Each structure stands twice: as C-alpha cells, then as structure tokens.
Amino acid sequence: MKTIHVINQIATCATIVLYLTIIGGMYAQLVLGPLQLLLAGIITYKYYKRLDKHTRRGLNQYWIAAIMALVAAGTSIFFSDSPNLVMLATLFIIPMAIAIYFLNLTADINANFKNLRHEL
C-alpha cells in the first residue's frame, strides 16, 4: 500500500509543480488522471475488504466524483464550440481537486495499513 501512496504522491506533486508553467501541468494531468484511476482500481480490487468503514466511504466518494468529472468533461468537450471557463473547470480544475482528494485518501489508507501492521 505504501508503494501506491508514494507513486500517487510523486505524480500529484509533479503535476502541481508543472502547473507553474500552466501547459506543463495540463499535460501532466493527462497522465495523472488515468494513473489515479488505475491506482484506485487496484485499491478497490485488492484492499477494499480490509479497509475500515470510513475509508471505504471515502473510496466510494472518490469513484463517484471521478465518474462525474469524466462525464462533465466529456459533456463539456462535446457541447462546447470553443474553450471557455466551464471547459477549463471541467477539464482541469475539478479533476485536480479530485486528484488532491485521492492523494489525501491514499495517505489515510497507508496510515491505516501501518496501524494494522503494528497491531498484529
């Protein structure tokens, strides 16, 4: 679990730093999004049953937010003739907020797994 959190932490921090150049952050986010979906899939598939109720709820909320963001981004692209504030929000701002939420979630999950190992 620690490896998943470290990968997520590096990718998210790199994206945030690359946002200093704006375009670099946008390109980095194209990698971060699918990476986080993959990591969330791994957590859901391999660790879901071992998570406590609070963390399961957080993971479920992440999935709902991620799916809603994907639908919003797809809708924004499909129905917009030119880039605007709504497109900017649905393609970059909202997904980055969800990415930061997932980073906090993986930190919590990692901490819970450390506590489980100490209790055994």
Secondary structure, DSSP 8 states (H G I E B T S, - for coil): -HHHHHHHHHHHHHHHHHGGGSHHHHHHHHHHHHHHHHHHHHIIIIIGGGS-HHHHHHHHHHHHHHHHHHHHHHHHHHH-SS--HHHHIIIIIHHHHHHHHHHHHHHHHHHHHHHHHHH-
